[in-house]
Amino acid sequence: MREAGTVRYNHQDPDSELVEQEYNHLFVGLVAGDPRPDPDEIAETAFVDSAELERMMADRPFSVWFPTVLDAVRPALRALVAGSGW
């Protein structure tokens, strides 16, 4: 895992109208095996390339904060993939 920066956001959920205000430390890394996230925290995982992710985001709802965090982590993801031999 490598540090990928930080991001702060303040987004209102369109359904609940609650405001989520966060300050996140971002990390990137390569996965050697299958992820085993806590099912109480994460309902679904997927390994996709950037084109597939864009299609997924167009087809179904993502959290309001996801695009902000994705944009903040993109440079570190590009550097990681470029250095990985993919």
Secondary structure, 3 states (H helix, E strand, C coil): CEEEEEEEEEEECCCCCCEEEEEEEEEECCCCCCCCCCCCCCCCCCCCCHHHHHHHHHHCCCCCCHHHHHHHHHHHHHHHHHHHCC
